[in-house]
Amino acid sequence: MSDKSKSIANKNNINQDERLKKVSSLKVLLNRPELGALGGSILVFIFFGIVAGDTGMFSAYGTLNFLDVSANLGIIAIAAAMLMIGGEFDLSIGSMIGFAGICIAIPAIYWGWPLWMSIIFAFCMAVLVGYFNGILVVRTGLPSFIVTLAMLFILRGLTLAITRLITGRTQVPGLRVLIEDDPIAWIFATDTFKGLFNWLGSMNLIALRTDGTPLATGIPPSVLWFVGLTILATYILMKTRYGNWIFASGGDKNGATNVGVPVGRVKISLFIGTAVASTIFATIQVLDAGSADTMRGTLKELEAIAAAVVGGCLLTGGYGSAIGAAFGALIFGTVSMGIFYTDIDTDWFKVFLGAMMLIAVIFNNYIRRKVTESK
Amino acid sequence: MSEYLIEFNNISKFFGKVIALKDVTMKVKKGEIMCLLGDNGAGKSTLIKTLSGVHKPDEGMIIVEGKKTLFDSPKDALDMGIATVYQDLALVPLMSVTRNFFMGREPQKGIPFFKTFDIEKANKVAAERMGQIGIDVRDPSQAVGTMSGGERQCLAISRAIYFGAKVLILDEPTSALGVHQASVVLKYIVKAAADGLAVILITHNVHHAYPVGNSFTVLNRGKSLGTYEKKDLSREKLLGMMAGGEELDKLEIELKEMNRINN
């Protein structure tokens, strides 16, 4: 009898455990930071599927179009997200994009440097700017919001002043001819899977131009960079020691320092990350357009932060994901392009952007309370 | 070798003209819990920081396992096996139990330059260690923020022990806890000492200190009122020393005086 009751008790125990486990795994799913952005993306696609499904938005050409826009934003959004998880902001992303563009164009056009050398020069400058941002924030203990806001003005001003000083104007064209035969430029300027698109065209599966070549010529370089960086960032955050240090630095600076995390070095490296991502963005755009513009990248820092927030990053740091930021960028890219295919006036895009961000922040805040509340 | 695992001899610390600590001496044996008691402003924080390598003492010396030692940094102290669990616990509520347990000392696997955080091993160790102290973490990837205060304290202590602490300095481990939670933590501290650690328990709560302590050092205004074995010290006497007995005596007299006048 007693044995029997014991076994029943055991069984009950097991049942209870199983039930608890189920609840907790559901909670784990709900607690994933990228959940909101994933859901948002699905909603956005359903919306445009209904409203603009027959307009060509989801043709090969249309799809590549909104993917390209999303990917460009995504490249900087992922770096911004990692920095936010590390507990800091970078408002100088947009200015860094303009600055990097000029760092490529002026040496290549006016100083006669080979294009590859100019590109490497731009990346070196990015590391310097990122390091300077980082060391300033870490050493002074000032909020990164202020430090990088100052850098936003300084970099944009420098870009404008230097360009006008050297060239007498604010744009530097003429880069397109330099791309061919350059040993590095192709990394930022090659459409891939051209064969596939030609084949699809020849099979009449995708739209063609009047001369018989497909309208969509290949996957733009931004998309591959975007996918690659998303994978890399996710790998770093989830699978490496450095990733754990990023979460720890943003979650509790003092606690992390006390257990031996090199918080300062982690933050500096993340600032270098945003500057380098801005330079990748700039290189792709400059080579695509064939010219550098001093105003390129204006307000991009805010879009990147918005995408990271929609992707589940907390403004206070220590929580978020790269995949979330990628979906956040996808939402913005899809809506900004998709709105052209609908009857909605494009003026409404910014209203949507703001509303989306507001909803995301409220949602994230709720999740954070859920995660940190004691039982 | 000395019978004491760690000794602090005549430690003094000055901040400018302020004498924060003066000639504080205390010793802790292996397997023993030494309670360091003192009112607010008695110099407890300064003493902890000196013990853990944050401050360097201006006078006196620290002897670890019979060897005279100077700590240049908290890391030095940690390398000697002297681990401090501060009141803030150095835990990040938004991070998982595992990620907190191994924060800053993550186990790695794989080839150089492509090493990954060995999260399976980390999960296993974290769940095992928490299980040993009777905390059943069903899912080591759950956020620390969902744990109770006592569980967090135990996690922080367990982490210090796992990473090789010989001397455990605990800063007010029970001050923010309810009665039940506090007793869970105290039980764990006793177990840790029984397993061969030397524990320095800093508290201002005599009721928490007296049942678990083997010896007691009372600090008052930067000076030690002496170290007493438990058998030489009643709870009442400890309470008296701790609260500044004279102060209370004076208060009693004043109250009597007031009563007399009122009547």
Interface residues (C-beta under 8 A of the other chain):
Chain A: D17 L20 K21 S24 S25 V28 N31 K239 T240 R241 G243 N244 W245 F247 A248 G251 D252 N254 G255 A256 N258 V259 G260 V261 L314 G318 Y319 R368 V371 T372 E373 S374 K375
Chain B: P74 K75 L78 Y86 D88 L89 A90 L91 V92 P93 L94 M95 R99 F102 M103 G104 R105 E106 Q108 K115 T116 F117 I119 R138 D139 S141 Q142 A143 G145 T146 M147 S148 G149
